[in-house]
Amino acid sequence: MLFLKINYTKQIDRAAKSVRYHAFRTREVPKDERGAFDRSTDKADVKAFIQSLDDPLTRDKPRRDGKVFQPPKMHRLIFSLRRKDFEACGFTSWKPVIREALEQFERQHGIKLDWIAAEHLSAAHPHVHVDIKSVYTAPDGTKHRLKITNQMRLDLRAAVERVMERERTIRDEERRQERQFYGALHDLTNTLLRGLRDAGRSDEREADVLPTPHRKRRPQEKDRDDDRGR
C-alpha cells in the first residue's frame, strides 16, 4: 500500500534546512550516494532550487491589520512503500516513478512544477522526499501560487499508483512467461530422458534374444587346430 504525506513550510530557512537534510545529511543514504534528483538529472542543483524559493509570489506581505501574510514557500511530499511492495513492482529506484508520475500530474492539471527530490532506500520502507516550490507555471507562461488541494492530493497518489500497477502487471507477466518457459523446458527434458531410457531397454532386450555370432575360421586356421590335436 502506498503511503503519501503532504505538508508545507512558510519559512525559507526551514525549507532550505529540510531540502539539505533530505539530500545530504540523512543517515539512511551512504555518503557517496547522497544528493537530489529532478525531472532531468540525477545530480540536481540543490543550492539553485533553494535560492528559487525566494520568489515574489511567496514572499511575506504585511496585511492591513498589521499582521504578516506568509504564503507557503514549499510543499513537502513523502511517498513510501513497504519493501515487499516496492520489490513486487520491480522497483529498484524511485527516480523514474516520480518523474513519470509528476509528468502525468502536470499534464492533467495543465501546469509545470519546480521540484527536487531525494530517495532513501531503507531496508523496511523505501521512500522518497519530493519538495515542490509553491509556484507553478501556466501554459501561457504566467506564474501563480501553488495550493495543493484535496483533489490534487488524490491525483498525486493516483499518478504514482498507476505507475505501480503498470510495473506490477509487467513484472507478473514476465514471471508468468518465465515459469511457462521453464515448465516447457522441464517437460521436454523429461520426454527426452524417457526416450533415452526406453531406447536403452530396447537394446538390452535385443541383446538377450539374438544368438552370439561365431566367426568362421579360415582353412589355414583349421589346419593349425588339426596339428595341435595330433
Phi, psi and omega in degrees: 000136182279130175256131179228127176235133181228128170215189181211167176231143181259358180247129181295322182295322177291322177297316180297318179298319180295314181298314181296320180296313180301322186276321192233336192254349181296147179274353183280349184238130176303148185302322183284354180247003184285158182143186182228161177232163175222201186293338188235348183213152176274356178236071184290152180275095183296318182299315180296321179296316180298318179297326182291343181292337177279085187241146178305330181282343183249000181287150179294143182226137178289145178255169182295332181277005179092349178276174183247128175275123181244098176286154176302139177267328185204140173263137182245122181242146172229123172251131183218147176224153169291152183304317183293325177287323178299314181285331179297332178275357182078016182284141168239350180203150175278344190303304180295330180294310182293319179300313182291318182296316180291328176294318176299317181297318179297316179297319181298321184257359178064042181225166173235129184259156171248110187220163177214151185213157177220130181260144178234101186272066180292161185296319185272316186223086174300129183216170181219135175264126178241119180252124185242126176299142184279037176219134177239160179254127179279166180303331181274004178092352179283152182252145182219154175293138181264123172240120181275107181279173177298323178294322177296323176302313179297321182291323178295315177298315182296324180296316178292319181295327177296317178296317179301312183296319179296315181292324178294320179296317179298316181295319179296321179293320177298318178295320179298315179295324178294315177297320180296318180296311182289331174294316178294321178295321178296316180296318179296318179298316179296322179297316179295319180294319177297320178297318179294319178295317179296321178295322178295319178294323180296319179295322180294319179296318179296324179293327180287328184277318185286136177290155179287122182291142178252134180280131178290134180274145177285159182305318182295329178292323178296319180298320180294323178292324179293321180295322179295329182286338181285000000 
